[in-house]
Amino acid sequence: MTDLRKDSVTFVTVDDAGHDQRIDNFLLRLLKGVPKSHVYRILRSGEVRVNKGRIDASYRLREGDVLRIPPVRVASADPAARPAPAQEFAIIYEDEALLVINKPAGVAVHGGSGVSFGVIEQLRAARPDARFLELVHRLDRETSGLLMLAKKRSALVKLHEMIRENRMDKRYQALGVGDWAEARKQVKLPLLKFNLPDGERRVKVSDQGQSAHTNFHVLKRLPGFVLVEAQLKTGRTHQIRVHMAASGAAIAGDEKYGDFAYNRSLHKQGLKRMFLHAWRLRLDHPLTGVPLTLEAPLPRELQSFLDTLSA
């Protein structure tokens, strides 16, 4: 273990990037390498002070607060760990508060679960002077399309509030294997997370799960397929994928909820990924209130596969 704080107390002044953040989350990010249990211990014991006073883990910081942090010991960096390579992605929209990119398929949004790094780590490496950069929401690794990141904590807090209150319109395009009769379809099936014996995460329809609601609109019917627009009314893990599979039209190329053998045949026909793309986003700007409509057209590989089906 390496004592990064030596034997001295550290004082940190909170800037606007830390405003309104819970102190436990602030410390967990600031004290990378310190066990979570130790962070909560120094909070409970009162060793962490804010403006010379004791606080609990739920305290929300304000810009200008002065934190007293006791000496802590953090783990030495693993010399074998590979730092995230700096990477920018196609920018759909950017200003001082918000960044919206077009995430390619095959790229995780963050590191973890066997992935060393993702979009957020690569963007932070590419923007070392950025004072604040956080994911607003997530996309599956296999899903492409619009991904929002906040460049100010005030924007992040507002965007999360908008998501909770369903004041953001997120639309996806997906190609289902099969068909359904309805031109418009509402699916309200509760979803439950579970793990396979090997630890891999899955989601299934279950009365014990969380409520989930997706609206579907058929865009085009093709021989053996249906192209739909999916509107998320809730944001559960793998929601569109499981709702489509439960409706009899699993997403083409979906390795978790689709037909494995059929997906192999689609791969030979040119579809080498899951056909799910976050294509349109409508919201009011989190700080100015100006209405925004952001779009990312289907990637070339998905459009090309559609063209072969229509030929």
C-alpha positions in Angstrom: 0.0 0.0 0.0 1.2 3.5 -0.8 0.3 6.4 1.5 -0.7 9.1 -1.0 -1.8 11.5 1.7 1.3 10.9 3.9 0.5 11.8 7.5 -1.2 15.0 6.9 -4.8 16.1 6.7 -6.0 17.3 3.3 -8.3 20.2 2.7 -10.4 20.3 -0.5 -12.6 23.2 -1.7 -15.7 22.1 -3.7 -16.1 23.8 -7.1 -19.2 23.9 -9.3 -18.4 20.3 -10.6 -19.0 19.0 -7.1 -22.1 21.2 -6.3 -25.1 19.1 -5.2 -23.2 15.8 -5.2 -23.5 13.5 -2.2 -20.4 13.6 -0.1 -20.0 9.8 -0.1 -20.1 9.7 -4.0 -17.7 12.7 -4.1 -15.2 11.0 -1.8 -15.4 7.6 -3.6 -14.4 9.4 -6.8 -11.8 11.6 -5.2 -10.2 8.8 -3.2 -9.7 6.2 -5.9 -8.2 3.0 -4.6 -9.5 3.5 -1.1 -11.9 0.7 -0.1 -15.5 1.8 0.0 -15.9 0.5 3.5 -13.1 2.8 4.7 -14.6 5.8 3.0 -17.9 5.2 4.9 -16.0 4.5 8.1 -14.2 7.9 8.1 -17.6 9.5 7.3 -19.4 7.8 10.2 -16.5 8.5 12.7 -16.7 12.2 11.9 -13.1 12.3 10.6 -14.4 14.0 7.5 -15.6 17.5 8.2 -17.4 20.1 6.0 -16.8 23.7 7.0 -15.4 22.4 10.3 -18.7 20.6 11.1 -19.7 16.9 11.2 -21.9 15.6 8.4 -23.3 12.2 7.4 -23.0 10.3 4.1 -26.1 11.8 2.6 -24.9 15.4 2.9 -25.1 17.2 -0.5 -22.1 19.5 -1.1 -22.3 23.1 -2.1 -19.9 25.1 -4.2 -17.4 26.7 -1.8 -17.6 24.0 0.9 -14.3 23.1 2.5 -13.7 19.5 3.2 -11.3 18.2 5.8 -10.1 14.7 4.8 -8.0 12.7 7.2 -4.9 10.8 6.1 -5.9 7.7 4.1 -3.9 4.9 2.5 -4.7 3.9 -1.1 -3.6 0.9 -3.1 -0.6 1.3 -5.4 -1.5 1.4 -9.1 -1.2 -1.9 -10.9 1.7 -1.4 -13.2 0.2 -3.9 -15.6 -3.1 -2.0 -15.9 -3.5 -0.4 -19.3 -4.7 3.2 -19.2 -7.7 4.0 -21.4 -6.6 5.3 -24.8 -7.7 8.8 -25.6 -10.6 8.7 -28.0 -13.2 11.2 -29.3 -16.4 10.0 -30.9 -18.7 11.6 -33.5 -20.3 14.6 -31.9 -24.0 15.2 -32.5 -24.3 18.2 -30.1 -22.0 20.0 -27.7 -22.1 23.1 -25.6 -20.8 24.1 -22.2 -23.2 21.8 -20.3 -24.0 18.9 -22.6 -22.2 16.5 -24.9 -24.2 14.1 -27.1 -22.2 11.6 -29.2 -23.0 8.8 -31.7 -21.6 5.7 -30.0 -20.5 2.9 -32.3 -21.6 -0.7 -31.6 -19.1 -2.9 -29.8 -17.9 -0.1 -27.4 -19.0 -0.2 -23.8 -20.0 3.0 -22.2 -17.8 2.4 -19.1 -15.3 0.0 -17.8 -16.2 -3.0 -15.7 -17.5 -6.6 -16.0 -14.4 -7.7 -17.9 -14.1 -4.5 -19.9 -11.0 -2.4 -19.0 -12.4 0.9 -20.3 -15.3 2.4 -22.2 -16.6 5.6 -23.7 -16.4 7.7 -20.5 -12.8 6.7 -19.7 -11.7 7.3 -23.3 -13.3 10.7 -23.4 -11.8 11.7 -20.1 -8.4 10.7 -21.4 -9.0 12.7 -24.6 -10.1 15.7 -22.5 -7.7 16.0 -19.6 -8.7 19.6 -18.9 -12.4 18.8 -18.6 -13.5 19.7 -15.0 -16.5 17.4 -15.1 -17.7 14.7 -17.5 -20.3 12.1 -16.5 -22.6 9.7 -18.3 -26.3 10.7 -18.2 -27.6 7.3 -19.2 -26.3 4.1 -20.7 -26.5 2.1 -23.9 -25.7 -1.6 -24.2 -22.3 -2.4 -25.6 -24.0 -3.9 -28.7 -26.2 -0.9 -29.3 -25.2 2.1 -31.3 -26.5 5.7 -31.3 -27.1 8.7 -29.2 -25.4 8.8 -25.8 -25.6 11.8 -23.5 -22.9 13.1 -21.2 -23.1 16.0 -18.8 -20.3 18.6 -18.6 -21.7 20.3 -15.5 -23.1 18.7 -12.4 -26.1 21.1 -12.5 -26.9 19.7 -16.0 -26.5 16.1 -14.8 -28.9 16.6 -11.9 -31.5 18.2 -14.1 -31.2 15.5 -16.8 -31.6 12.7 -14.2 -34.7 14.5 -12.9 -36.1 14.7 -16.5 -35.4 11.0 -17.0 -37.2 10.1 -13.7 -40.2 12.2 -14.7 -40.3 10.8 -18.2 -39.7 14.3 -19.8 -37.3 13.0 -22.4 -38.3 11.3 -25.6 -35.8 8.5 -26.6 -36.4 6.6 -29.9 -34.7 3.5 -31.2 -34.8 1.6 -34.5 -34.8 -2.2 -34.3 -35.2 -5.0 -36.7 -37.2 -7.9 -35.4 -37.1 -11.4 -36.7 -40.7 -12.3 -37.5 -43.7 -10.0 -37.5 -46.6 -8.7 -35.4 -50.0 -7.7 -36.6 -50.3 -4.3 -34.9 -49.0 -1.2 -36.6 -48.7 0.3 -33.1 -48.1 -1.8 -30.0 -47.7 -1.1 -26.3 -45.8 -3.6 -24.3 -46.1 -3.4 -20.5 -44.3 -6.4 -19.2 -42.3 -6.3 -15.8 -38.7 -7.2 -16.1 -36.5 -9.0 -13.6 -32.7 -9.2 -13.6 -30.9 -12.5 -12.9 -27.6 -14.1 -13.4 -26.7 -17.3 -15.3 -24.6 -19.9 -13.5 -21.5 -18.4 -15.1 -22.4 -15.0 -13.7 -23.5 -13.4 -16.9 -26.4 -11.0 -16.4 -29.8 -11.6 -18.0 -33.3 -10.1 -17.9 -36.6 -11.9 -18.1 -40.3 -11.1 -18.0 -41.5 -11.8 -14.4 -44.3 -10.6 -12.1 -41.6 -10.2 -9.5 -39.7 -7.7 -11.8 -39.9 -3.9 -12.2 -42.6 -2.3 -14.3 -41.4 -1.7 -17.9 -43.2 0.1 -20.7 -42.2 0.3 -24.4 -44.2 1.7 -27.3 -43.5 0.2 -30.7 -44.4 1.6 -34.2 -43.9 -0.5 -37.3 -41.8 1.4 -39.8 -41.5 -1.3 -42.5 -42.4 -4.9 -43.0 -39.9 -7.0 -44.9 -39.9 -10.8 -45.8 -39.4 -12.5 -42.4 -38.6 -9.2 -40.6 -40.3 -6.1 -39.1 -38.5 -2.8 -38.7 -39.8 -0.9 -35.7 -39.3 2.3 -33.9 -39.2 1.8 -30.1 -40.0 4.6 -27.6 -38.9 4.0 -24.1 -41.3 5.0 -21.4 -39.1 3.4 -18.7 -35.4 2.6 -18.8 -34.9 -0.9 -17.6 -31.9 -3.0 -18.5 -32.3 -4.7 -21.9 -35.8 -3.5 -22.0 -36.4 -3.2 -25.8 -34.5 -6.5 -26.4 -36.6 -8.5 -23.9 -39.9 -6.8 -24.9 -39.4 -7.6 -28.5 -38.4 -11.2 -27.8 -41.4 -11.7 -25.6 -43.6 -10.3 -28.4 -42.4 -12.9 -30.9 -39.9 -10.8 -32.8 -36.5 -10.9 -31.2 -34.0 -8.4 -32.5 -31.9 -9.6 -35.4 -28.3 -10.3 -34.3 -29.2 -10.3 -30.5 -26.9 -12.9 -29.0 -28.6 -12.9 -25.6 -32.3 -13.1 -26.4 -32.4 -14.1 -30.1 -32.0 -17.3 -32.0 -28.3 -18.3 -32.0 -28.4 -20.5 -35.1 -30.4 -18.0 -37.1 -28.1 -15.2 -36.0 -25.2 -17.2 -37.5 -27.0 -17.3 -40.8 -27.7 -13.5 -40.6 -24.0 -13.0 -40.0 -23.2 -14.8 -43.3 -25.7 -12.5 -45.0 -23.9 -9.4 -43.8 -25.5 -8.6 -40.4 -22.5 -8.8 -38.0 -24.0 -7.0 -35.0 -27.3 -6.5 -33.2 -29.8 -4.4 -35.1 -30.6 -1.8 -32.4 -29.8 1.9 -32.8 -30.7 4.9 -30.6 -31.6 7.3 -33.4 -33.5 10.2 -32.0 -33.6 12.2 -28.8 -36.0 15.0 -27.9 -35.6 17.1 -24.7 -35.5 20.5 -23.3 -32.0 21.7 -22.7 -31.2 21.1 -19.0 -30.0 24.6 -18.3 -31.6 26.9 -20.9 -34.9 25.0 -21.5 -34.5 25.4 -25.3 -36.1 22.4 -27.1 -33.6 20.0 -28.7 -34.2 17.4 -31.3 -31.1 15.3 -32.0 -30.8 12.5 -34.6 -28.2 9.9 -35.6 -29.2 8.0 -38.8 -28.8 4.3 -39.1 -25.1 3.3 -39.3 -24.0 2.2 -42.8 -23.7 -1.5 -41.9 -27.4 -1.6 -40.7 -28.7 0.5 -43.6 -26.8 -1.8 -46.1 -28.3 -4.9 -44.6 -31.8 -3.3 -44.8 -31.1 -2.5 -48.5 -30.3 -6.2 -49.2 -33.6 -7.3 -47.6 -35.5 -4.7 -49.8 -33.8 -5.6 -53.0 
